Amino acid sequence: QVQFVESGGGLVQPGGSLRLSCVASLSIFKLLAMGWYRQAPGKQRELVAGMTPTGSTNYADSVKGRFTISRDNAKNTMYLQMNGLKPEDTAVYYCGAGPSSTLVSLWGQGTQVTVSS
């Protein structure tokens, strides 16, 4: 069973930046679609950024131009660089994997991101 460990969350002021990391216990990036998801209080979990096994990426409209998903296959690590953070980005962020970005079968434990002055 693959396990993920996320890190990098925290409290940041509006306009600030954070980089989230997701370390996988096995080499799966070239086998499964990966993605960053977030869930704010009272809302459904949503896809923030996804990456296919071949490296194609897609982003939610709300984060385009501000967030960047990337991965380091040698380190089994996926990243989410978040710039220009807004209060509405506040949520628990999860990394996930599955046959596609909408069919997630593996989840990390989540990391809290809070954007507030």
N, C-alpha and C positions, 0 to 999 in steps of 0.2 A: 504494500500500500504506500503510495506516494504521500509524503507530508510536506507542507509548506510552512515556512516561518517568515512572517512579515515584520518589518521594522521601519523606522524612520518617521513615524507619525509624531504629532506634538501640537503645541500651541504656537500659532504664528499670526502676525498682524496682517490686515488686508494689504495686498500688494506684495507680500512676501513669497518665499519659495520653500519648498520641501522636496526631498527625494525619498521615495519609498522603495524598499527592497523586498524581494520575495525569493527566498532560497528554497529550492526543491531538493528533496532527499534523493531523487533519481534523475537521470538525464531524460527528460520527456519533452523538451521544448520543440524538438523536431518531429515529435509524434502526435502531439495534441495542440489544439488551439489554446492559447493562454489569454488571460485578460485581467484587468483591474476593474473591480466593481465597488460600488459604495452604497451605503444605506444610511439615510438620515432618519432621525426619530419620526415615527409616524408615516414613513414613506416606504415604498417597495425598493428592494435592491435593484440597482441599475448598472448597466455596462458603462464604464467610463472610457476605457481604451482596450482594444483587443489586438492580438497578433496571431497570425496563422503559422503553421509549422514552417512555411516557406519565408516567413518574415513580413508578409503584408500586414499593414496596420489599418485600423479604423478607430474613429473617435466619436464620442457623443458631441452633438453640436455645441453644447454648453461649455466644452473644454477645448475645442479646436483652436489651435494657435497658442494655447497656454500650457497644455500638458503634452508630454512626449513619453511614449512607451518604448522600451528597449530591452535587450537581453544580452547576457554574456553566456554563451553555451558552455564554455570551458568551466565557468563557475556555477553552472546551474542556477543562475540568478536572473531575475527579471526586475526591471526598474520602472518607476513612474516619476518622471521629473515634472514637478508642478510649479509653475511660475504664475505671477499675477493672481495669487489666490484671493478669493472673494468669500465673504461670510457664508454664501450659499453653497460653498464647497465643503462646509463642515459636515462630517459624516464618519462612519467607520468604513475604512477601505479594506477590501479583501482581494486577494489574488485567487484566481480560479482556473481550472483547466477542464477540458472535455473535448468531445468530437467537434464542437463548434463553440463560438462565443455565447450562443444562446442555449447550448446544451452542456451545462457545467455539472460535472460529477465529483469534482475534487475542490475543496475549499481550504483556505488558510484560516487562521483564528481571527484575523482582522487587526487593524491598527487604527487608533483614533486620530483624526485630523480635525483640529478646531481652529477656525479663522475668526479672530476677534481682536478688537482694539481694547 
